[in-house]
């Protein structure tokens, strides 16, 4: 009897332990199933386009490093079915004219994005049409015509033809999805130096530092009139660079990564917004890109604009200045920006939560960018030591960014 009474507690303990193990196992199964379903859902959200029709393409130059350098062409678009024109209004074309060439170094210690002005006059190569009705002859035209006639593949082909840089992947972000991404992050802080009343785009923004979500966030990155100097698309590109930098900072922050609901909402909105090449429509690839940016450090993620000047035949149009070739050479050879980064916008933030503009000290480049702090049309040599505080202030004012 005594020995039987001694065994009962052990028996009960074993039953409790077994129940706990079963419960834990069930919880793990539910959790893992949920993660698998979420993974499949996110991947299923992404639209893909094959790059097989691009034909002859530049070869990537061999560089030393633990990985290969990565060049990703990021485009903004309003072309997803069912999303066109929704919530836009006015005559401004939304995000369809945004193009940024993002470069990650082979050692994954630096990253920079180069904005390509939509109004640049360039030699576009022959491209397949979006309607598959046959090839569209190339020629001298505005840069954004590539997307208009041939979609992202024609834009990739145009950039490769102009720069000699092999584009490893492309990403198209739909503007309605962009709005949802900002909402999922709980908003992005901006600083507007003066109240905006853009009667052309029907956009109004109050002055001050505040968070924007939804349509207001979209308005901020779209506005071209009534803010900063009359630089049109160049000022808008600078503000887009600042906004994207702030988004990167918000995505990488503990407030997003440690918040499962917010992270899920952001990933759902982001993947629904994306169209990529087939090999990039993989969450592991996209997560690796995000992890690389985080490891690099936000203060070394820079945004610049290709050196440009006024087009001689029309002052309302631009052309890439000869100094741009030095920038493309640096990207092909996986080199730092050097003075090309002297007026860059960084994804780092100061203690006011505003995006920091700054330079990257380095040796002189093989080709020198414009002296204009905003990447303007002067076309002269850049200062090796970077711009002064007064020049940075002038550049930010011209772009409609706060300076104090």
C-alpha positions as CSV (number, residue, x, y, z in Angstrom):
1,X,0.0,0.0,0.0
2,X,2.7,2.4,1.0
3,X,4.6,1.9,-2.2
4,X,1.4,2.4,-4.2
5,X,0.8,5.7,-2.4
6,X,4.3,6.9,-3.3
7,X,3.8,6.2,-7.0
8,X,0.6,8.3,-7.3
9,X,2.4,11.7,-7.2
10,X,4.9,10.6,-9.8
11,X,2.0,9.4,-12.0
12,X,0.2,12.7,-11.6
13,X,3.4,14.6,-12.4
14,X,4.0,12.5,-15.5
15,X,0.4,13.3,-16.6
16,X,0.8,17.0,-16.0
17,X,4.2,17.0,-17.9
18,X,2.6,15.0,-20.8
19,X,-0.3,17.5,-21.0
20,X,2.2,20.4,-20.9
21,X,4.2,18.9,-23.7
22,X,1.1,18.2,-25.8
23,X,-0.1,21.7,-25.3
24,X,3.3,23.1,-26.2
25,X,3.5,20.9,-29.2
26,X,0.1,22.0,-30.4
27,X,1.0,25.6,-29.8
28,X,4.2,25.2,-31.9
29,X,2.2,23.5,-34.6
30,X,-0.3,26.3,-34.7
31,X,2.4,28.9,-34.6
32,X,4.5,27.2,-37.3
33,X,1.4,26.6,-39.5
34,X,0.5,30.3,-39.1
35,X,4.0,31.4,-40.1
36,X,4.0,29.1,-43.1
37,X,0.5,30.4,-44.2
38,X,1.7,34.0,-43.6
39,X,4.9,33.3,-45.6
40,X,2.9,31.8,-48.5
41,X,0.4,34.7,-48.3
42,X,3.1,37.3,-48.5
43,X,4.8,35.6,-51.4
44,X,1.5,35.2,-53.2
45,X,0.9,38.9,-53.0
46,X,3.9,39.8,-55.2
47,X,3.4,40.2,-58.9
48,X,6.2,39.0,-61.1
49,X,7.5,39.8,-64.6
50,X,10.0,37.7,-66.5
51,X,13.2,39.4,-67.7
52,X,13.8,36.8,-70.4
53,X,13.0,39.3,-73.2
54,X,15.7,41.8,-72.2
55,X,18.2,40.1,-74.5
56,X,21.9,41.3,-74.5
57,X,22.7,42.9,-71.1
58,X,25.9,44.3,-69.5
59,X,28.1,41.9,-67.6
60,X,28.8,42.7,-64.0
61,X,32.4,43.6,-63.3
62,X,34.3,41.3,-60.9
63,X,35.0,42.8,-57.6
64,X,36.4,41.5,-54.3
65,X,34.0,40.8,-51.5
66,X,32.2,38.1,-49.6
67,X,29.2,38.6,-51.8
68,X,28.5,40.1,-55.2
69,X,27.5,43.7,-55.3
70,X,23.7,44.2,-55.7
71,X,22.0,46.7,-58.0
72,X,18.2,47.1,-57.7
73,X,16.2,49.5,-59.8
74,X,13.3,50.8,-57.7
75,X,10.3,52.4,-59.6
76,X,7.1,54.0,-58.5
77,X,4.0,53.2,-60.5
78,X,0.2,53.5,-60.5
79,X,-0.3,50.7,-63.0
80,X,-1.7,47.9,-60.9
81,X,-5.2,46.7,-62.0
82,X,-7.9,48.3,-60.0
83,X,-5.6,50.9,-58.5
84,X,-5.1,53.4,-61.3
85,X,-6.0,56.9,-60.4
86,X,-7.6,56.0,-57.1
87,X,-7.3,58.9,-54.7
88,X,-5.0,60.9,-57.0
89,X,-6.9,63.9,-58.3
90,X,-5.3,66.9,-60.1
91,X,-3.0,66.7,-63.0
92,X,0.1,65.5,-61.2
93,X,1.1,61.9,-62.3
94,X,1.6,60.5,-58.8
95,X,4.5,58.1,-58.3
96,X,4.7,56.8,-61.8
97,X,7.8,58.9,-62.6
98,X,10.0,57.8,-59.6
99,X,13.2,55.8,-60.3
100,X,16.0,55.1,-57.9
101,X,19.0,52.9,-58.6
102,X,20.0,51.2,-55.3
103,X,23.5,49.8,-54.9
104,X,24.7,47.6,-52.1
105,X,28.5,47.0,-51.9
106,X,30.0,43.5,-52.0
107,X,31.2,43.8,-48.4
108,X,27.7,45.0,-47.4
109,X,29.2,48.0,-45.6
110,X,27.6,50.7,-47.6
111,X,24.5,51.4,-49.7
112,X,23.4,54.3,-51.8
113,X,20.4,55.1,-54.0
114,X,20.7,57.3,-57.1
115,X,17.6,59.2,-58.3
116,X,17.0,59.5,-62.0
117,X,15.0,62.6,-63.1
118,X,12.0,61.8,-65.1
119,X,12.5,64.9,-67.3
120,X,16.0,63.9,-68.4
121,X,16.4,63.7,-72.2
122,X,18.1,60.3,-73.0
123,X,18.7,57.9,-75.8
124,X,16.2,55.2,-75.1
125,X,16.9,51.8,-76.8
126,X,14.3,49.8,-78.7
127,X,11.9,48.1,-76.3
128,X,9.1,45.5,-76.5
129,X,5.8,47.3,-76.0
130,X,3.6,46.7,-72.9
131,X,0.8,45.6,-75.2
132,X,3.1,43.0,-76.9
133,X,2.3,44.5,-80.2
134,X,5.9,44.6,-81.3
135,X,9.1,46.5,-80.6
136,X,8.9,50.3,-79.9
137,X,11.8,52.1,-81.7
138,X,14.2,53.9,-79.5
139,X,15.6,57.4,-79.9
140,X,16.0,60.7,-78.0
141,X,13.1,61.1,-75.5
142,X,12.3,61.8,-71.9
143,X,13.5,59.2,-69.5
144,X,10.0,58.4,-68.1
145,X,8.8,57.5,-71.6
146,X,10.5,54.1,-71.2
147,X,8.0,53.1,-68.5
148,X,5.1,54.5,-70.5
149,X,5.9,52.5,-73.6
150,X,7.4,49.3,-72.2
151,X,6.9,49.2,-68.5
152,X,9.6,48.2,-66.0
153,X,11.5,46.0,-68.5
154,X,12.0,48.9,-70.8
155,X,13.1,51.1,-67.9
156,X,15.6,48.5,-66.9
157,X,16.9,48.2,-70.5
158,X,17.2,52.0,-70.7
159,X,19.2,52.3,-67.5
160,X,21.5,49.4,-68.4
161,X,22.0,51.0,-71.9
162,X,22.8,54.4,-70.5
163,X,25.0,53.4,-67.6
164,X,26.6,50.0,-68.5
165,X,25.5,48.8,-65.1
166,X,23.9,45.3,-64.8
167,X,20.6,45.6,-63.0
168,X,20.3,42.5,-60.8
169,X,16.7,43.0,-59.8
170,X,13.9,45.5,-60.2
171,X,11.1,46.4,-57.8
172,X,8.0,48.4,-58.8
173,X,6.0,49.9,-55.9
174,X,2.3,50.7,-56.6
175,X,1.3,54.1,-55.2
176,X,-1.9,52.9,-53.5
177,X,0.1,50.3,-51.7
178,X,2.7,52.9,-50.8
179,X,-0.1,54.7,-48.9
180,X,-1.0,51.5,-47.1
181,X,2.6,50.8,-46.2
182,X,2.9,54.2,-44.5
183,X,-0.4,53.6,-42.6
184,X,0.9,50.2,-41.5
185,X,4.0,51.9,-40.0
186,X,1.8,54.2,-38.0
187,X,2.8,57.2,-40.1
188,X,6.1,58.9,-41.1
189,X,7.3,62.2,-39.6
190,X,8.0,65.0,-42.1
191,X,9.0,68.7,-41.7
192,X,7.3,71.2,-44.1
193,X,9.0,74.6,-43.8
194,X,6.0,76.6,-45.2
195,X,2.4,75.8,-45.8
196,X,1.8,74.3,-49.3
197,X,-1.2,75.2,-51.5
198,X,-0.5,73.4,-54.8
199,X,-3.4,74.5,-57.1
200,X,-2.2,72.3,-60.0
201,X,-2.0,69.1,-58.0
202,X,-4.8,70.1,-55.6
203,X,-2.5,69.5,-52.6
204,X,-2.5,71.3,-49.3
205,X,0.0,70.7,-46.5
206,X,0.3,72.7,-43.3
207,X,3.7,74.0,-42.2
208,X,5.5,72.3,-39.3
209,X,6.8,68.9,-38.1
210,X,4.2,66.2,-37.9
211,X,3.3,62.6,-38.9
212,X,1.6,61.9,-42.2
213,X,-0.5,58.9,-43.1
214,X,-2.7,57.9,-46.0
215,X,-3.4,60.5,-48.7
216,X,-1.4,63.2,-46.9
217,X,1.7,61.0,-47.1
218,X,1.1,60.5,-50.8
219,X,0.5,64.2,-51.4
220,X,3.9,65.0,-49.7
221,X,5.9,62.8,-52.1
222,X,3.9,64.0,-55.1
223,X,3.8,67.7,-54.6
224,X,5.9,69.7,-57.2
225,X,4.5,73.2,-56.8
226,X,4.3,75.7,-54.0
227,X,7.2,74.2,-51.9
228,X,10.8,75.2,-52.0
229,X,12.5,76.8,-55.0
230,X,10.8,76.3,-58.4
231,X,12.9,73.2,-59.0
232,X,9.9,71.0,-59.9
233,X,10.9,67.4,-60.1
234,X,14.4,67.9,-58.7
235,X,13.0,69.3,-55.4
236,X,10.4,66.5,-55.4
237,X,13.1,63.9,-55.8
238,X,15.0,65.3,-52.8
239,X,11.8,65.1,-50.7
240,X,11.1,61.6,-51.9
241,X,14.7,60.6,-50.9
242,X,14.1,62.1,-47.4
243,X,10.8,60.3,-47.1
244,X,12.1,56.9,-48.2
245,X,15.0,57.4,-45.8
246,X,12.6,58.0,-43.0
247,X,10.6,54.9,-44.0
248,X,13.7,52.8,-43.9
249,X,14.5,54.1,-40.5
250,X,10.9,53.3,-39.3
251,X,10.9,49.8,-40.7
252,X,14.2,49.0,-39.1
253,X,13.2,50.4,-35.7
254,X,12.5,48.3,-32.7
255,X,9.0,49.7,-32.7
256,X,8.2,47.9,-36.0
257,X,10.4,44.8,-35.7
258,X,9.2,44.0,-32.2
259,X,5.6,44.6,-32.9
260,X,4.1,41.5,-34.7
261,X,0.8,43.1,-35.6
262,X,2.5,46.2,-37.1
263,X,5.2,44.1,-38.9
264,X,2.5,41.7,-40.3
265,X,0.4,44.7,-41.6
266,X,3.5,46.3,-43.1
267,X,4.6,43.1,-44.9
268,X,1.1,42.5,-46.1
269,X,0.8,46.0,-47.5
270,X,4.3,46.0,-48.9
271,X,4.1,42.7,-50.7
272,X,0.6,43.6,-52.2
273,X,2.3,46.7,-53.6
274,X,5.2,45.0,-55.3
275,X,5.9,43.8,-58.8
276,X,9.4,42.3,-59.2
277,X,11.5,40.1,-61.5
278,X,10.8,36.4,-61.0
279,X,14.0,35.7,-59.1
280,X,13.3,38.5,-56.6
281,X,9.7,37.5,-55.7
282,X,11.1,35.6,-52.7
283,X,10.7,36.7,-49.1
284,X,14.1,35.3,-48.3
285,X,15.7,37.5,-51.0
286,X,13.7,40.6,-49.8
287,X,14.4,39.8,-46.2
288,X,18.1,39.5,-47.0
289,X,18.0,43.0,-48.6
290,X,16.4,44.4,-45.5
291,X,18.9,42.7,-43.2
292,X,21.8,44.0,-45.3
293,X,20.5,47.6,-45.0
294,X,20.2,47.1,-41.2
295,X,23.7,45.6,-40.9
296,X,25.2,48.4,-43.0
297,X,23.8,51.1,-40.6
298,X,21.4,53.7,-41.6
299,X,24.0,56.5,-41.5
300,X,25.7,54.8,-44.4
301,X,22.5,54.4,-46.5
302,X,22.7,57.5,-48.7
303,X,20.5,59.0,-51.4
304,X,21.8,61.2,-54.2
305,X,20.7,62.5,-57.6
306,X,22.6,61.8,-60.9
307,X,24.6,64.9,-62.0
308,X,22.6,66.8,-64.5
309,X,22.3,70.1,-66.4
310,X,19.7,72.0,-68.4
311,X,19.0,70.6,-71.9
312,X,20.2,73.2,-74.4
313,X,17.1,72.8,-76.6
314,X,14.6,73.3,-73.8
315,X,15.3,74.8,-70.3
316,X,12.3,72.9,-69.0
317,X,14.1,69.6,-69.7
318,X,17.4,68.1,-68.3
319,X,20.2,66.0,-69.5
320,X,22.7,63.9,-67.5
321,X,26.0,65.9,-67.4
322,X,29.3,64.2,-68.5
323,X,30.2,63.9,-64.8
324,X,27.5,61.2,-64.5
325,X,29.9,58.7,-66.2
326,X,32.2,58.9,-63.2
327,X,29.3,57.9,-60.9
328,X,28.3,55.0,-63.1
329,X,32.0,53.9,-63.1
330,X,32.0,53.9,-59.3
331,X,28.9,51.8,-59.2
332,X,30.3,49.3,-61.7
333,X,33.5,49.0,-59.8
334,X,31.7,48.9,-56.4
335,X,33.4,52.0,-55.1
336,X,32.2,54.5,-52.4
337,X,30.4,57.6,-53.7
338,X,33.2,60.0,-52.7
339,X,32.3,63.6,-53.5
340,X,29.2,62.3,-55.4
341,X,27.8,61.9,-51.9
342,X,28.6,65.4,-50.7
343,X,25.0,66.5,-50.9
344,X,23.4,63.1,-50.0
345,X,20.5,62.5,-47.8
346,X,21.1,59.8,-45.2
347,X,18.6,57.3,-43.7
348,X,20.0,58.2,-40.3
349,X,18.1,60.7,-38.2
350,X,19.0,63.4,-35.8
351,X,17.4,63.9,-32.3
352,X,14.4,65.8,-33.8
353,X,13.4,62.8,-35.9
354,X,14.3,64.6,-39.1
355,X,16.3,63.1,-42.0
356,X,19.9,64.2,-42.0
357,X,21.6,65.6,-45.1
358,X,25.4,65.2,-45.2
359,X,28.4,64.2,-47.1
360,X,30.8,61.2,-47.4
361,X,34.5,62.2,-47.1
362,X,36.5,60.4,-49.7
363,X,39.0,60.9,-52.4
364,X,38.1,62.7,-55.7
365,X,36.1,60.6,-58.1
366,X,37.2,59.7,-61.6
367,X,34.5,62.0,-62.8
368,X,33.3,64.9,-60.8
369,X,29.7,65.8,-60.1
370,X,28.0,69.2,-60.2
371,X,28.9,71.9,-57.7
372,X,25.2,72.7,-57.2
373,X,24.2,71.5,-53.7
374,X,21.0,70.2,-55.1
375,X,22.6,68.4,-58.0
376,X,21.8,71.4,-60.2
377,X,22.8,72.3,-63.7
378,X,26.1,74.0,-63.2
379,X,28.1,70.9,-64.1
380,X,31.4,72.1,-62.5
381,X,33.7,70.1,-60.3
382,X,32.6,69.3,-56.7
383,X,34.6,70.2,-53.6
384,X,36.5,67.2,-52.3
385,X,35.7,68.2,-48.8
386,X,32.0,68.4,-49.4
387,X,29.6,71.3,-49.2
388,X,29.6,73.9,-46.4
389,X,26.7,74.3,-43.9
390,X,25.5,77.2,-45.9
391,X,25.4,75.1,-49.1
392,X,23.5,72.3,-47.4
393,X,21.0,74.8,-46.0
394,X,20.6,76.2,-49.5
395,X,20.1,72.8,-51.0
396,X,17.5,71.8,-48.4
397,X,15.6,75.1,-48.9
398,X,15.6,74.5,-52.6
399,X,14.1,71.0,-52.1
400,X,11.4,72.2,-49.7
401,X,13.1,70.6,-46.7
402,X,13.4,72.1,-43.2
403,X,16.8,73.7,-42.3
404,X,16.5,74.4,-38.6
